[in-house]
Amino acid sequence: MSELSYEGRTVFCRDVPAAARFYEDLLGFQRDSEGGGDIVLRLPVAGNPSASVTFYLHPGHAPDPVDLGTFRVRDVDAFLDTLRAAGHPVVAEPTDTPWGLREASIRDPEGNGLLITSPITG
């Protein structure tokens, strides 16, 4: 067995509280802790609700945006409607892929990319 395990993702933010509001209010992350300017958030891992991924929101002056990964929702279109209603832009509108997913792209308030997916039904 490997001694290596995944700890989580540090996301550098100019405005940590604003980024936390986005992840908590719009994406459903749960606040785990905060202190020293950091806010720690958790989200369940798709297919394994007993596992979670951790985002460490950490202050940064001018962080370069990065790709934060793929996030699964039940319905991409309904999820994007919720984001739009909250005034949040969509970067790439939903498309159906040959591998059976509907995908769209968004950015968090810091410019980091998130791919939003759901299985194609019917």
Order of alpha helices (4+ residues) and beta strands (2+ residues): beta-alpha-beta-beta-beta-beta-alpha-beta-beta-beta
